[in-house]
Amino acid sequence: MSEPLDDARLQRWFDGALPAAEAAEVARRVANDDAWREAHERLVTARELLRARVDAEVDDADFTSLWERIDAELPAPAPRPALSERLRAWWAAHWTPVLVSAAAAAAVAFFVVRAIGPGGEEGPTGNGQVAVQGVQNDGNKTVLISQPAEDDEGSTVIWLLDEEQDEGAAAPQGEDPI
């Protein structure tokens, strides 16, 4: 007695995707049923035709100088900066703000010591003591704002810049042209 053909199950069996119990049942049907055997033979023939075509295309493929062709299409790597450039960039990013702030504090100390001479007398400028109101650090620029401690004559702003600007170049808009 012929059992109805189940193409989907036969295809899964052919691909090796059935559990062992179902695979044994389909193998028994292929061995004992003409319709199942003919469907299996068609699958085998189709696989052989595809395999022959793929094998012929692989045999015809030219893999000589494959790496050279791939390498020619890749973009060239960006040149790596010299060690001195990398060190300078690291120093500017990590230590320049610290050093500029230290220089600002040293400038304040210098003006305080200079303003009050030995023995408690005022120095040649006659300004007296200086009180620091604030220190702002913006990247490579440090701004120290101070004023005389006893007089209310206004603030003194001391700019300490890491890089000098060309004398002929215009200052960016909104920035002091120091």
C-alpha positions as CSV (number, residue, x, y, z in Angstrom):
1,M,0.0,0.0,0.0
2,S,1.3,3.3,-1.0
3,E,1.6,6.1,1.6
4,P,1.0,9.7,0.6
5,L,4.1,11.6,-0.3
6,D,5.1,14.4,2.1
7,D,7.6,16.6,0.1
8,A,8.4,18.8,3.1
9,R,9.3,15.8,5.3
10,L,11.3,14.2,2.5
11,Q,13.2,17.5,2.0
12,R,14.0,17.8,5.7
13,W,15.2,14.2,5.8
14,F,17.3,14.8,2.7
15,D,18.9,17.8,4.4
16,G,19.5,15.8,7.6
17,A,17.1,18.0,9.6
18,L,14.8,15.3,11.0
19,P,15.0,13.7,14.5
20,A,16.3,10.1,14.5
21,A,12.9,8.4,14.8
22,E,11.3,10.4,12.0
23,A,14.4,10.0,9.8
24,A,14.2,6.2,10.2
25,E,10.5,6.3,9.2
26,V,11.2,8.4,6.1
27,A,14.2,6.1,5.1
28,R,11.8,3.1,5.4
29,R,9.3,4.8,3.1
30,V,12.0,5.7,0.5
31,A,13.2,2.1,0.5
32,N,9.7,0.5,0.2
33,D,7.5,3.1,-1.7
34,D,8.0,3.9,-5.4
35,A,6.6,7.5,-5.1
36,W,9.0,8.3,-2.2
37,R,11.9,6.7,-4.0
38,E,11.3,8.7,-7.2
39,A,11.0,11.9,-5.3
40,H,14.3,11.1,-3.5
41,E,16.0,10.4,-6.8
42,R,14.8,13.8,-8.2
43,L,16.4,15.5,-5.1
44,V,19.7,13.6,-5.7
45,T,19.7,14.6,-9.4
46,A,19.0,18.2,-8.6
47,R,21.8,18.2,-6.0
48,E,24.3,16.7,-8.5
49,L,23.4,19.3,-11.1
50,L,23.9,22.1,-8.7
51,R,27.1,20.6,-7.4
52,A,28.5,20.2,-11.0
53,R,27.7,23.9,-11.8
54,V,29.2,25.2,-8.5
55,D,32.3,23.0,-9.0
56,A,32.7,24.3,-12.6
57,E,32.5,27.9,-11.4
58,V,35.0,27.3,-8.6
59,D,37.4,25.7,-11.0
60,D,37.1,28.7,-13.4
61,A,37.6,31.3,-10.6
62,D,41.0,33.1,-10.7
63,F,42.4,33.5,-7.2
64,T,45.8,34.5,-8.3
65,S,46.9,37.9,-6.8
66,L,43.6,38.0,-4.8
67,W,45.3,39.8,-1.9
68,E,46.8,42.4,-4.3
69,R,43.4,43.2,-5.7
70,I,41.8,43.5,-2.3
71,D,44.7,45.6,-1.0
72,A,44.4,48.0,-4.0
73,E,40.8,48.7,-3.1
74,L,41.5,49.4,0.6
75,P,42.1,53.0,1.7
76,A,45.6,53.8,2.7
77,P,46.0,54.0,6.5
78,A,46.4,57.4,8.0
79,P,50.0,58.2,8.9
80,R,50.7,57.9,12.6
81,P,52.0,61.2,14.2
82,A,55.6,61.2,15.4
83,L,56.3,60.4,19.0
84,S,57.2,64.0,19.7
85,E,53.8,65.1,18.4
86,R,51.9,62.6,20.5
87,L,53.9,63.6,23.6
88,R,53.2,67.3,23.0
89,A,49.5,66.6,22.5
90,W,49.4,64.5,25.7
91,W,51.3,67.2,27.7
92,A,49.0,70.0,26.4
93,A,45.9,68.0,27.3
94,H,47.0,66.8,30.8
95,W,49.7,69.1,32.3
96,T,49.4,72.5,30.6
97,P,46.3,73.6,32.6
98,V,48.0,72.6,35.8
99,L,51.2,74.5,35.0
100,V,49.3,77.6,33.9
101,S,47.3,77.6,37.1
102,A,50.6,77.2,39.1
103,A,52.1,80.1,37.2
104,A,49.0,82.2,38.1
105,A,49.4,81.4,41.7
106,A,53.1,82.2,41.6
107,A,52.3,85.6,39.9
108,V,49.9,86.4,42.8
109,A,52.5,85.4,45.3
110,F,55.1,87.6,43.6
111,F,52.8,90.6,43.6
112,V,51.9,90.1,47.2
113,V,55.5,89.8,48.3
114,R,56.5,92.7,46.1
115,A,53.7,94.9,47.4
116,I,54.8,94.4,51.0
117,G,58.5,94.9,51.4
118,P,60.7,93.8,54.3
119,G,59.6,95.0,57.7
120,G,56.0,95.3,56.7
121,E,56.3,98.5,54.6
122,E,54.6,98.9,51.3
123,G,56.7,98.2,48.2
124,P,57.3,100.7,45.4
125,T,53.9,100.3,43.9
126,G,52.0,101.3,47.1
127,N,49.2,98.8,46.3
128,G,49.2,96.8,49.6
129,Q,47.9,93.3,49.8
130,V,46.1,91.4,47.1
131,A,43.0,89.2,47.6
132,V,42.3,86.6,45.0
133,Q,38.7,86.5,44.0
134,G,38.8,83.7,41.6
135,V,40.8,81.6,39.1
136,Q,39.2,80.3,35.9
137,N,40.9,77.7,33.8
138,D,39.6,77.1,30.3
139,G,41.9,74.7,28.4
140,N,45.2,76.4,27.8
141,K,44.0,79.8,29.2
142,T,44.0,80.7,32.9
143,V,42.4,83.9,34.2
144,L,43.3,85.2,37.6
145,I,41.0,87.9,39.0
146,S,42.3,89.8,42.1
147,Q,41.9,93.1,43.8
148,P,43.7,95.1,46.5
149,A,42.6,93.7,49.9
150,E,42.0,97.1,51.6
151,D,41.2,99.4,48.7
152,D,38.0,99.3,46.6
153,E,39.7,100.7,43.5
154,G,38.5,97.8,41.3
155,S,39.8,94.5,40.2
156,T,43.1,93.5,38.6
157,V,42.9,90.8,35.9
158,I,46.0,88.8,35.1
159,W,45.9,86.8,31.9
160,L,48.3,83.9,31.5
161,L,48.1,82.4,28.0
162,D,49.8,79.2,26.9
163,E,50.3,80.2,23.3
164,E,51.1,83.6,22.0
165,Q,48.9,85.2,19.3
166,D,50.4,86.8,16.2
167,E,50.5,90.5,16.6
168,G,48.9,91.1,13.2
169,A,46.1,88.6,13.8
170,A,42.7,89.9,15.0
171,A,41.3,88.6,18.3
172,P,38.3,86.3,18.1
173,Q,35.0,88.1,18.6
174,G,34.2,88.7,22.3
175,E,37.7,87.9,23.4
176,D,40.2,90.4,25.0
177,P,43.0,91.0,22.4
178,I,45.8,90.6,24.9
